[in-house]
Amino acid sequence: MTRSLGIAAASGAVLCLDQITKAWAVAALDDRIIDLVWTLRLRLVHNTGFAFSAGQQLGPVLALVAIVIVGLLWLWRRRVHGRWASIGLGGIIGGALGNLTDRVFRGAAWGRGAVVDFIDLQWWPIFNVADAFITVGLVVVLIDLYRNERRRTGASPEGSA
């Protein structure tokens, strides 16, 4: 129960942070680009596709897939142990919900909305806070799963050569 509450809290926090930053980006970046440091800049784009803007005409399908993935991740939460893995899973779920919220509520029809992206490194596709949490959360969960598997099989994390 505590793990589920932690995952739900992390998901809710990521969802809120994502939507707040997107609302800011839509209001502040509509007609300008903000250069920050090195190649990092803030530039507003609307993405109706998925990763790297692929699948531009698949909005409703992507929304349904996101709903299924969030549901499966929520069911999978029982397999995640440890604080960091729970936070990572919460980040993945919250990020998926953030982008799903855009698809559902930022369009003229259900699932036809565009995801707001605004973090531009200029050498990587433009992304948003939700995307960042999905990526980092996935890495954290995978590291935790790897470490738990090593412990379960009795292998030392440093390797036994």
N, CA and C atoms as a LAMMPS dump frame, in Angstrom:
ITEM: TIMESTEP
0
ITEM: NUMBER OF ATOMS
483
ITEM: BOX BOUNDS ff ff ff
-5.0000000000000000e+02 5.0000000000000000e+02
-5.0000000000000000e+02 5.0000000000000000e+02
-5.0000000000000000e+02 5.0000000000000000e+02
ITEM: ATOMS id mol type element x y z
1 1 1 N 0.823 -1.199 0
2 1 2 C 0 0 0
3 1 3 C 0.867 1.263 0
4 2 1 N 1.92 1.274 0.824
5 2 2 C 2.813 2.426 0.885
6 2 3 C 3.522 2.633 -0.444
7 3 1 N 3.947 1.539 -1.079
8 3 2 C 4.62 1.634 -2.376
9 3 3 C 3.658 2.204 -3.421
10 4 1 N 2.428 1.736 -3.431
11 4 2 C 1.44 2.246 -4.38
12 4 3 C 1.177 3.73 -4.16
13 5 1 N 1.106 4.125 -2.913
14 5 2 C 0.888 5.537 -2.601
15 5 3 C 2.08 6.379 -3.062
16 6 1 N 3.285 5.886 -2.849
17 6 2 C 4.483 6.589 -3.298
18 6 3 C 4.531 6.728 -4.812
19 7 1 N 4.183 5.662 -5.517
20 7 2 C 4.173 5.698 -6.984
21 7 3 C 3.102 6.682 -7.469
22 8 1 N 1.925 6.633 -6.839
23 8 2 C 0.851 7.554 -7.215
24 8 3 C 1.255 9.002 -6.937
25 9 1 N 1.911 9.244 -5.809
26 9 2 C 2.343 10.61 -5.471
27 9 3 C 3.392 11.106 -6.467
28 10 1 N 4.35 10.252 -6.806
29 10 2 C 5.368 10.639 -7.784
30 10 3 C 4.723 10.899 -9.144
31 11 1 N 3.787 10.057 -9.545
32 11 2 C 3.082 10.248 -10.819
33 11 3 C 2.33 11.567 -10.825
34 12 1 N 1.621 11.852 -9.741
35 12 2 C 0.872 13.097 -9.656
36 12 3 C 1.773 14.317 -9.684
37 13 1 N 2.907 14.233 -9.001
38 13 2 C 3.85 15.358 -8.984
39 13 3 C 4.409 15.613 -10.376
40 14 1 N 4.778 14.549 -11.086
41 14 2 C 5.313 14.693 -12.442
42 14 3 C 4.24 15.246 -13.378
43 15 1 N 3.03 14.726 -13.274
44 15 2 C 1.931 15.215 -14.107
45 15 3 C 1.711 16.714 -13.888
46 16 1 N 1.667 17.135 -12.627
47 16 2 C 1.467 18.558 -12.317
48 16 3 C 2.619 19.41 -12.838
49 17 1 N 3.846 18.999 -12.569
50 17 2 C 5.009 19.751 -13.041
51 17 3 C 5.009 19.852 -14.567
52 18 1 N 4.703 18.754 -15.216
53 18 2 C 4.659 18.74 -16.674
54 18 3 C 3.618 19.724 -17.197
55 19 1 N 2.42 19.679 -16.664
56 19 2 C 1.358 20.548 -17.165
57 19 3 C 1.621 22.023 -16.845
58 20 1 N 2.215 22.295 -15.701
59 20 2 C 2.568 23.684 -15.356
60 20 3 C 3.615 24.219 -16.321
61 21 1 N 4.646 23.424 -16.605
62 21 2 C 5.698 23.889 -17.514
63 21 3 C 5.165 24.035 -18.94
64 22 1 N 4.25 23.17 -19.349
65 22 2 C 3.668 23.285 -20.683
66 22 3 C 2.781 24.524 -20.782
67 23 1 N 2.015 24.803 -19.734
68 23 2 C 1.18 26.016 -19.735
69 23 3 C 2.073 27.253 -19.844
70 24 1 N 3.179 27.249 -19.11
71 24 2 C 4.123 28.365 -19.198
72 24 3 C 4.682 28.472 -20.623
73 25 1 N 5.09 27.341 -21.19
74 25 2 C 5.695 27.352 -22.516
75 25 3 C 4.719 27.889 -23.57
76 26 1 N 3.471 27.472 -23.496
77 26 2 C 2.479 27.937 -24.46
78 26 3 C 2.286 29.451 -24.323
79 27 1 N 2.275 29.954 -23.103
80 27 2 C 2.077 31.391 -22.877
81 27 3 C 3.32 32.215 -23.203
82 28 1 N 4.487 31.713 -22.869
83 28 2 C 5.715 32.524 -22.965
84 28 3 C 6.496 32.332 -24.251
85 29 1 N 6.326 31.211 -24.923
86 29 2 C 7.187 30.901 -26.067
87 29 3 C 6.451 30.914 -27.396
88 30 1 N 5.256 31.411 -27.401
89 30 2 C 4.456 31.38 -28.621
90 30 3 C 5.146 32.063 -29.79
91 31 1 N 5.791 33.174 -29.536
92 31 2 C 6.388 33.936 -30.629
93 31 3 C 7.87 34.23 -30.421
94 32 1 N 8.527 33.452 -29.578
95 32 2 C 9.95 33.705 -29.354
96 32 3 C 10.686 32.444 -28.94
97 33 1 N 12.002 32.521 -29.018
98 33 2 C 12.901 31.454 -28.584
99 33 3 C 13.784 32.049 -27.495
100 34 1 N 14.003 31.284 -26.429
101 34 2 C 14.866 31.745 -25.339
102 34 3 C 16.126 30.898 -25.334
103 35 1 N 17.267 31.519 -25.62
104 35 2 C 18.549 30.825 -25.545
105 35 3 C 19.023 30.839 -24.101
106 36 1 N 19.404 29.676 -23.568
107 36 2 C 19.845 29.572 -22.178
108 36 3 C 21.361 29.423 -22.09
109 37 1 N 21.865 28.227 -22.226
110 37 2 C 23.307 27.985 -22.178
111 37 3 C 23.681 26.986 -23.276
112 38 1 N 24.902 27.167 -23.782
113 38 2 C 25.455 26.292 -24.808
114 38 3 C 24.413 26.084 -25.9
115 39 1 N 23.938 24.847 -26.144
116 39 2 C 22.937 24.6 -27.18
117 39 3 C 21.522 24.515 -26.615
118 40 1 N 21.377 24.676 -25.319
119 40 2 C 20.051 24.573 -24.69
120 40 3 C 19.249 25.845 -24.924
121 41 1 N 18.076 25.648 -25.491
122 41 2 C 17.157 26.765 -25.66
123 41 3 C 15.73 26.273 -25.49
124 42 1 N 14.836 27.209 -25.298
125 42 2 C 13.423 26.901 -25.148
126 42 3 C 12.706 27.395 -26.398
127 43 1 N 12.04 26.459 -27.064
128 43 2 C 11.351 26.768 -28.317
129 43 3 C 10.095 25.913 -28.398
130 44 1 N 8.974 26.543 -28.605
131 44 2 C 7.687 25.864 -28.597
132 44 3 C 7.407 25.146 -29.912
133 45 1 N 7.061 23.863 -29.811
134 45 2 C 6.567 23.095 -30.95
135 45 3 C 5.408 22.225 -30.464
136 46 1 N 4.547 21.866 -31.39
137 46 2 C 3.423 20.99 -31.077
138 46 3 C 3.593 19.7 -31.876
139 47 1 N 3.604 18.572 -31.172
140 47 2 C 3.9 17.279 -31.778
141 47 3 C 2.639 16.407 -31.745
142 48 1 N 2.077 16.103 -32.918
143 48 2 C 0.908 15.225 -32.971
144 48 3 C 1.305 13.762 -33.118
145 49 1 N 2.578 13.497 -33.259
146 49 2 C 3.06 12.127 -33.39
147 49 3 C 3.587 11.601 -32.069
148 50 1 N 4.531 10.692 -32.137
149 50 2 C 5.176 10.165 -30.933
150 50 3 C 6.663 10.434 -31.036
151 51 1 N 7.505 9.581 -30.527
152 51 2 C 8.944 9.833 -30.452
153 51 3 C 9.499 10.336 -31.778
154 52 1 N 10.245 11.436 -31.706
155 52 2 C 10.899 12.039 -32.856
156 52 3 C 9.894 12.45 -33.939
157 53 1 N 8.669 12.755 -33.522
158 53 2 C 7.583 13.245 -34.394
159 53 3 C 7.098 12.219 -35.416
160 54 1 N 7.389 10.962 -35.217
161 54 2 C 6.886 9.922 -36.118
162 54 3 C 5.391 9.698 -35.859
163 55 1 N 4.675 9.218 -36.844
164 55 2 C 3.27 8.87 -36.668
165 55 3 C 2.347 10.057 -36.478
166 56 1 N 2.494 11.092 -37.273
167 56 2 C 1.732 12.332 -37.107
168 56 3 C 0.223 12.134 -37.207
169 57 1 N -0.262 11.145 -37.897
170 57 2 C -1.71 10.962 -38.087
171 57 3 C -2.313 9.92 -37.146
172 58 1 N -1.565 9.488 -36.147
173 58 2 C -2.017 8.401 -35.286
174 58 3 C -2.489 8.846 -33.904
175 59 1 N -2.899 10.101 -33.754
176 59 2 C -3.263 10.649 -32.446
177 59 3 C -4.185 9.787 -31.604
178 60 1 N -5.381 9.415 -32.088
179 60 2 C -6.281 8.605 -31.272
180 60 3 C -5.699 7.238 -30.904
181 61 1 N -4.985 6.636 -31.835
182 61 2 C -4.344 5.337 -31.555
183 61 3 C -3.285 5.508 -30.469
184 62 1 N -2.49 6.572 -30.577
185 62 2 C -1.46 6.834 -29.57
186 62 3 C -2.08 7.079 -28.202
187 63 1 N -3.209 7.764 -28.16
188 63 2 C -3.887 8.005 -26.884
189 63 3 C -4.345 6.689 -26.268
190 64 1 N -4.919 5.808 -27.068
191 64 2 C -5.357 4.501 -26.551
192 64 3 C -4.17 3.661 -26.09
193 65 1 N -3.1 3.683 -26.86
194 65 2 C -1.893 2.934 -26.475
195 65 3 C -1.355 3.48 -25.146
196 66 1 N -1.35 4.797 -24.987
197 66 2 C -0.866 5.398 -23.735
198 66 3 C -1.726 4.966 -22.553
199 67 1 N -3.023 4.903 -22.739
200 67 2 C -3.92 4.454 -21.658
201 67 3 C -3.598 3.019 -21.267
202 68 1 N -3.418 2.16 -22.246
203 68 2 C -3.092 0.754 -21.982
204 68 3 C -1.745 0.65 -21.269
205 69 1 N -0.756 1.396 -21.729
206 69 2 C 0.572 1.343 -21.114
207 69 3 C 0.53 1.818 -19.673
208 70 1 N -0.178 2.912 -19.419
209 70 2 C -0.298 3.402 -18.032
210 70 3 C -0.961 2.34 -17.168
211 71 1 N -2.014 1.714 -17.678
212 71 2 C -2.684 0.65 -16.912
213 71 3 C -1.767 -0.522 -16.628
214 72 1 N -1.019 -0.945 -17.629
215 72 2 C -0.087 -2.068 -17.432
216 72 3 C 1.027 -1.707 -16.451
217 73 1 N 1.545 -0.482 -16.552
218 73 2 C 2.587 -0.053 -15.609
219 73 3 C 2.044 -0.012 -14.184
220 74 1 N 0.807 0.437 -14.032
221 74 2 C 0.213 0.481 -12.696
222 74 3 C 0.066 -0.938 -12.141
223 75 1 N -0.347 -1.89 -12.961
224 75 2 C -0.447 -3.278 -12.514
225 75 3 C 0.931 -3.856 -12.194
226 76 1 N 1.938 -3.419 -12.925
227 76 2 C 3.308 -3.926 -12.776
228 76 3 C 3.994 -3.375 -11.537
229 77 1 N 3.406 -2.398 -10.872
230 77 2 C 4.038 -1.739 -9.721
231 77 3 C 4.406 -2.719 -8.612
232 78 1 N 3.733 -3.836 -8.512
233 78 2 C 4.022 -4.82 -7.459
234 78 3 C 5.392 -5.485 -7.657
235 79 1 N 5.91 -5.424 -8.869
236 79 2 C 7.207 -6.031 -9.161
237 79 3 C 8.367 -5.088 -8.888
238 80 1 N 8.052 -3.838 -8.605
239 80 2 C 9.074 -2.827 -8.368
240 80 3 C 9.287 -2.706 -6.869
241 81 1 N 10.534 -2.827 -6.457
242 81 2 C 10.86 -2.748 -5.029
243 81 3 C 11.892 -1.648 -4.821
244 82 1 N 11.776 -0.997 -3.713
245 82 2 C 12.746 0.039 -3.4
246 82 3 C 12.227 1.42 -3.728
247 83 1 N 12.737 2.382 -2.988
248 83 2 C 12.295 3.766 -3.121
249 83 3 C 12.597 4.338 -4.498
250 84 1 N 13.835 4.139 -4.987
251 84 2 C 14.218 4.736 -6.255
252 84 3 C 13.431 4.14 -7.415
253 85 1 N 13.222 2.853 -7.401
254 85 2 C 12.448 2.22 -8.472
255 85 3 C 11.002 2.692 -8.445
256 86 1 N 10.449 2.876 -7.259
257 86 2 C 9.078 3.39 -7.145
258 86 3 C 8.982 4.807 -7.69
259 87 1 N 9.961 5.635 -7.363
260 87 2 C 9.977 7.006 -7.885
261 87 3 C 10.152 6.976 -9.405
262 88 1 N 11.026 6.106 -9.898
263 88 2 C 11.228 5.979 -11.338
264 88 3 C 9.959 5.551 -12.055
265 89 1 N 9.266 4.558 -11.497
266 89 2 C 8.011 4.109 -12.097
267 89 3 C 6.969 5.222 -12.041
268 90 1 N 6.939 5.953 -10.939
269 90 2 C 6.034 7.093 -10.841
270 90 3 C 6.34 8.142 -11.894
271 91 1 N 7.633 8.357 -12.179
272 91 2 C 8.025 9.294 -13.227
273 91 3 C 7.565 8.851 -14.605
274 92 1 N 7.677 7.564 -14.879
275 92 2 C 7.236 7.031 -16.168
276 92 3 C 5.723 7.202 -16.315
277 93 1 N 4.985 6.793 -15.288
278 93 2 C 3.526 6.898 -15.343
279 93 3 C 3.088 8.354 -15.429
280 94 1 N 3.668 9.213 -14.595
281 94 2 C 3.31 10.629 -14.622
282 94 3 C 3.63 11.28 -15.955
283 95 1 N 4.774 10.935 -16.526
284 95 2 C 5.13 11.469 -17.836
285 95 3 C 4.173 11.006 -18.923
286 96 1 N 3.837 9.732 -18.885
287 96 2 C 2.875 9.211 -19.872
288 96 3 C 1.52 9.9 -19.71
289 97 1 N 1.098 10.122 -18.469
290 97 2 C -0.168 10.822 -18.226
291 97 3 C -0.094 12.28 -18.687
292 98 1 N 1.065 12.912 -18.521
293 98 2 C 1.227 14.288 -18.976
294 98 3 C 1.065 14.417 -20.475
295 99 1 N 1.707 13.536 -21.222
296 99 2 C 1.578 13.58 -22.678
297 99 3 C 0.187 13.143 -23.126
298 100 1 N -0.411 12.185 -22.415
299 100 2 C -1.776 11.762 -22.714
300 100 3 C -2.755 12.914 -22.484
301 101 1 N -2.544 13.675 -21.432
302 101 2 C -3.393 14.844 -21.157
303 101 3 C -3.366 15.813 -22.326
304 102 1 N -2.2 16.037 -22.886
305 102 2 C -2.095 16.91 -24.066
306 102 3 C -2.908 16.35 -25.229
307 103 1 N -2.745 15.06 -25.485
308 103 2 C -3.446 14.45 -26.62
309 103 3 C -4.962 14.539 -26.465
310 104 1 N -5.43 14.402 -25.241
311 104 2 C -6.873 14.39 -25.004
312 104 3 C -7.459 15.8 -24.955
313 105 1 N -6.754 16.749 -24.338
314 105 2 C -7.35 18.056 -24.088
315 105 3 C -6.826 19.198 -24.952
316 106 1 N -5.809 18.993 -25.758
317 106 2 C -5.266 20.088 -26.579
318 106 3 C -5.623 19.941 -28.056
319 107 1 N -6.778 19.397 -28.324
320 107 2 C -7.187 19.235 -29.714
321 107 3 C -8.674 19.428 -29.885
322 108 1 N -9.101 19.504 -31.14
323 108 2 C -10.512 19.702 -31.45
324 108 3 C -11.326 18.43 -31.231
325 109 1 N -10.689 17.285 -31.301
326 109 2 C -11.382 16.012 -31.12
327 109 3 C -10.553 15.12 -30.197
328 110 1 N -11.18 14.114 -29.624
329 110 2 C -10.517 13.228 -28.665
330 110 3 C -9.296 12.582 -29.318
331 111 1 N -8.168 12.724 -28.637
332 111 2 C -6.933 12.108 -29.11
333 111 3 C -6.247 12.846 -30.236
334 112 1 N -6.815 13.937 -30.688
335 112 2 C -6.236 14.684 -31.812
336 112 3 C -5.36 15.85 -31.356
337 113 1 N -5.171 15.986 -30.046
338 113 2 C -4.354 17.074 -29.526
339 113 3 C -2.88 16.842 -29.769
340 114 1 N -2.142 17.929 -29.712
341 114 2 C -0.7 17.868 -29.918
342 114 3 C 0.017 17.984 -28.578
343 115 1 N 1.061 17.215 -28.423
344 115 2 C 1.893 17.283 -27.227
345 115 3 C 2.761 18.531 -27.337
346 116 1 N 2.824 19.289 -26.25
347 116 2 C 3.635 20.505 -26.211
348 116 3 C 5.072 20.115 -25.869
349 117 1 N 5.984 20.427 -26.766
350 117 2 C 7.414 20.214 -26.544
351 117 3 C 8.094 21.577 -26.576
352 118 1 N 9.121 21.748 -25.743
353 118 2 C 9.751 23.07 -25.704
354 118 3 C 11.211 23.064 -25.264
355 119 1 N 11.777 21.952 -24.884
356 119 2 C 13.18 21.897 -24.482
357 119 3 C 13.983 21.462 -25.704
358 120 1 N 14.794 22.368 -26.2
359 120 2 C 15.5 22.155 -27.453
360 120 3 C 17.007 22.195 -27.212
361 121 1 N 17.653 21.059 -27.383
362 121 2 C 19.108 20.982 -27.251
363 121 3 C 19.805 21.28 -28.573
364 122 1 N 19.041 21.341 -29.637
365 122 2 C 19.496 21.596 -30.995
366 122 3 C 20.268 20.439 -31.613
367 123 1 N 20.576 19.42 -30.853
368 123 2 C 21.232 18.235 -31.39
369 123 3 C 20.444 16.974 -31.026
370 124 1 N 19.254 17.169 -30.48
371 124 2 C 18.36 16.079 -30.093
372 124 3 C 16.948 16.556 -30.373
373 125 1 N 16.004 15.665 -30.648
374 125 2 C 14.627 16.13 -30.873
375 125 3 C 14.099 16.936 -29.674
376 126 1 N 13.271 17.917 -29.959
377 126 2 C 12.705 18.767 -28.909
378 126 3 C 11.793 17.914 -28.037
379 127 1 N 11.868 18.126 -26.715
380 127 2 C 11.109 17.311 -25.772
381 127 3 C 10.513 18.182 -24.681
382 128 1 N 9.895 17.539 -23.693
383 128 2 C 9.259 18.251 -22.592
384 128 3 C 9.6 17.571 -21.266
385 129 1 N 9.059 18.09 -20.198
386 129 2 C 9.334 17.55 -18.859
387 129 3 C 8.842 16.105 -18.753
388 130 1 N 7.679 15.814 -19.316
389 130 2 C 7.153 14.443 -19.273
390 130 3 C 8.121 13.466 -19.935
391 131 1 N 8.62 13.844 -21.105
392 131 2 C 9.573 12.982 -21.819
393 131 3 C 10.831 12.734 -20.988
394 132 1 N 11.308 13.789 -20.334
395 132 2 C 12.51 13.661 -19.508
396 132 3 C 12.259 12.687 -18.353
397 133 1 N 11.117 12.803 -17.697
398 133 2 C 10.819 11.902 -16.584
399 133 3 C 10.607 10.47 -17.056
400 134 1 N 10.006 10.296 -18.221
401 134 2 C 9.843 8.941 -18.76
402 134 3 C 11.218 8.31 -18.988
403 135 1 N 12.116 9.046 -19.585
404 135 2 C 13.447 8.523 -19.901
405 135 3 C 14.256 8.231 -18.643
406 136 1 N 14.326 9.198 -17.752
407 136 2 C 15.096 9.008 -16.512
408 136 3 C 14.454 7.912 -15.662
409 137 1 N 13.13 7.916 -15.581
410 137 2 C 12.429 6.887 -14.808
411 137 3 C 12.71 5.498 -15.333
412 138 1 N 12.728 5.355 -16.641
413 138 2 C 13.025 4.059 -17.246
414 138 3 C 14.432 3.593 -16.902
415 139 1 N 15.387 4.491 -16.978
416 139 2 C 16.769 4.139 -16.622
417 139 3 C 16.851 3.703 -15.163
418 140 1 N 16.211 4.449 -14.268
419 140 2 C 16.241 4.12 -12.833
420 140 3 C 15.61 2.758 -12.581
421 141 1 N 14.469 2.495 -13.19
422 141 2 C 13.788 1.204 -12.997
423 141 3 C 14.642 0.065 -13.554
424 142 1 N 15.232 0.252 -14.72
425 142 2 C 16.069 -0.803 -15.305
426 142 3 C 17.298 -1.091 -14.452
427 143 1 N 17.922 -0.055 -13.921
428 143 2 C 19.071 -0.263 -13.036
429 143 3 C 18.642 -1.029 -11.796
430 144 1 N 17.507 -0.66 -11.224
431 144 2 C 17.007 -1.352 -10.039
432 144 3 C 16.683 -2.815 -10.347
433 145 1 N 16.04 -3.071 -11.472
434 145 2 C 15.736 -4.453 -11.851
435 145 3 C 17.013 -5.259 -12.049
436 146 1 N 18.001 -4.664 -12.682
437 146 2 C 19.284 -5.33 -12.895
438 146 3 C 19.945 -5.672 -11.561
439 147 1 N 19.977 -4.702 -10.661
440 147 2 C 20.605 -4.928 -9.35
441 147 3 C 19.854 -5.994 -8.558
442 148 1 N 18.528 -5.969 -8.607
443 148 2 C 17.749 -6.979 -7.895
444 148 3 C 17.963 -8.368 -8.478
445 149 1 N 18.074 -8.454 -9.789
446 149 2 C 18.332 -9.745 -10.424
447 149 3 C 19.708 -10.271 -10.043
448 150 1 N 20.689 -9.388 -9.983
449 150 2 C 22.037 -9.797 -9.562
450 150 3 C 22.016 -10.313 -8.125
451 151 1 N 21.284 -9.612 -7.26
452 151 2 C 21.175 -10.061 -5.862
453 151 3 C 20.471 -11.409 -5.77
454 152 1 N 19.402 -11.565 -6.553
455 152 2 C 18.605 -12.787 -6.512
456 152 3 C 19.42 -13.994 -6.953
457 153 1 N 20.266 -13.811 -7.949
458 153 2 C 21.055 -14.929 -8.452
459 153 3 C 22.357 -15.125 -7.676
460 154 1 N 22.613 -14.237 -6.742
461 154 2 C 23.799 -14.362 -5.902
462 154 3 C 25.059 -13.799 -6.503
463 155 1 N 24.954 -13.153 -7.643
464 155 2 C 26.132 -12.548 -8.269
465 155 3 C 26.401 -11.196 -7.628
466 156 1 N 27.657 -10.889 -7.494
467 156 2 C 27.992 -9.587 -6.927
468 156 3 C 27.827 -8.515 -7.998
469 157 1 N 27.347 -7.312 -7.631
470 157 2 C 27.184 -6.249 -8.616
471 157 3 C 28.48 -5.842 -9.305
472 158 1 N 29.617 -6.046 -8.647
473 158 2 C 30.895 -5.665 -9.238
474 158 3 C 31.375 -6.681 -10.256
475 159 1 N 30.792 -7.866 -10.24
476 159 2 C 31.239 -8.908 -11.161
477 159 3 C 32.184 -9.864 -10.45
478 160 1 N 32.192 -11.078 -10.874
479 160 2 C 33.071 -12.061 -10.246
480 160 3 C 33.955 -12.669 -11.325
481 161 1 N 35.124 -12.111 -11.445
482 161 2 C 36.053 -12.599 -12.465
483 161 3 C 37.238 -13.251 -11.841
